[in-house]
Amino acid sequence: MKVTLIAGSNRTNASSTNLLRYVGYLLEAEDISVHFIDLSKIQLPLFSPDNWDFHSDAKRVLNAIEEGDGLIIATPEYHGSVSGALKNALDYITASQVAGKAVLSVSSAGGPLGVSSLSHLQAIIRNLHGINCSEWISIGYGQNTFDSDGAPLDEGMKERVQKAVNHFVDLTQKLRAAARAEH
Ligand SMILES: Cc1cc2nc3c(=O)[nH]c(=O)nc-3n(C[C@H](O)[C@H](O)[C@H](O)COP(=O)(O)O)c2cc1C
């Protein structure tokens, strides 16, 4: 199984990116192949519907999503929504890359929870015909510190992340098996 991870913060040492790296570590521990895309490192040009001959970085991101069996997206909570950097990247995507695949949403907020950005992210995924996991992960104030191995220091958060990842892997496997049985 291959999973594409997209870190949507445009900030160095971002907590949502750190959390996503931990998610990647949990997947790799189960021998799942991970393709990690950090949007703070790949600065995509502003999407324009006038130009469908995309920059090579945008093509690289789209290929990674297309090749993945599932997708995990992390965003900071910005004014009750997703980051501009992430929304710009998502505007490049079409349903052909996401339809029928499991998608897990992850957020980091300055307050206790980033539910608003998670809801917006799930609405975007729904419009791309992706299958939203019934679990999601939100890291908030007081929970966004990590140990030297990259694991959340908050034990409750660690358990919630593992539970959400297990659910995502299970859903991805089921959807992949169903898609194979159809062909
Ligand atoms: C432009 C901007 C808008 C923000 N809006 C919110 C918000 O609406 N709600 C909130 O809880 N935190 C808000 N924050 C705080 C961030 O969500 C918080 O710092 C988060 O941990 C950043 O994630 P990151 O570390 O992955 O970049 C905002 C921060 C910025 C820079």
PDBQT file of the ligand as one rigid body, heavy atoms in Angstrom, charges set to zero:
ROOT
HETATM    1  C1  LIG A 201      -3.183  33.640   9.688  1.00  0.00    +0.000 C 
HETATM    2  C2  LIG A 201      -3.472  32.821  10.912  1.00  0.00    +0.000 A 
HETATM    3  C3  LIG A 201      -4.781  32.550  11.265  1.00  0.00    +0.000 A 
HETATM    4  C4  LIG A 201      -5.062  31.766  12.382  1.00  0.00    +0.000 A 
HETATM    5  N1  LIG A 201      -6.364  31.502  12.684  1.00  0.00    +0.000 NA
HETATM    6  C5  LIG A 201      -6.644  30.683  13.738  1.00  0.00    +0.000 A 
HETATM    7  C6  LIG A 201      -8.001  30.341  14.028  1.00  0.00    +0.000 A 
HETATM    8  O1  LIG A 201      -8.929  30.758  13.380  1.00  0.00    +0.000 OA
HETATM    9  N2  LIG A 201      -8.229  29.503  15.073  1.00  0.00    +0.000 N 
HETATM   10  C7  LIG A 201      -7.193  28.992  15.838  1.00  0.00    +0.000 A 
HETATM   11  O2  LIG A 201      -7.470  28.205  16.757  1.00  0.00    +0.000 OA
HETATM   12  N3  LIG A 201      -5.904  29.304  15.576  1.00  0.00    +0.000 NA
HETATM   13  C8  LIG A 201      -5.604  30.131  14.548  1.00  0.00    +0.000 A 
HETATM   14  N4  LIG A 201      -4.305  30.436  14.249  1.00  0.00    +0.000 N 
HETATM   15  C9  LIG A 201      -3.237  29.773  15.021  1.00  0.00    +0.000 C 
HETATM   16  C10 LIG A 201      -2.756  28.526  14.287  1.00  0.00    +0.000 C 
HETATM   17  O3  LIG A 201      -3.830  27.666  13.958  1.00  0.00    +0.000 OA
HETATM   18  C11 LIG A 201      -1.780  27.733  15.176  1.00  0.00    +0.000 C 
HETATM   19  O4  LIG A 201      -0.642  28.530  15.441  1.00  0.00    +0.000 OA
HETATM   20  C12 LIG A 201      -1.414  26.423  14.539  1.00  0.00    +0.000 C 
HETATM   21  O5  LIG A 201      -0.799  25.623  15.508  1.00  0.00    +0.000 OA
HETATM   22  C13 LIG A 201      -0.500  26.622  13.354  1.00  0.00    +0.000 C 
HETATM   23  O6  LIG A 201      -0.236  25.366  12.756  1.00  0.00    +0.000 OA
HETATM   24  P1  LIG A 201       1.232  25.008  12.224  1.00  0.00    +0.000 P 
HETATM   25  O7  LIG A 201       2.116  24.967  13.448  1.00  0.00    +0.000 OA
HETATM   26  O8  LIG A 201       1.061  23.662  11.624  1.00  0.00    +0.000 OA
HETATM   27  O9  LIG A 201       1.642  26.048  11.238  1.00  0.00    +0.000 OA
HETATM   28  C14 LIG A 201      -3.998  31.242  13.166  1.00  0.00    +0.000 A 
HETATM   29  C15 LIG A 201      -2.673  31.536  12.804  1.00  0.00    +0.000 A 
HETATM   30  C16 LIG A 201      -2.413  32.311  11.703  1.00  0.00    +0.000 A 
HETATM   31  C17 LIG A 201      -0.969  32.592  11.326  1.00  0.00    +0.000 C 
ENDROOT
TORSDOF 0
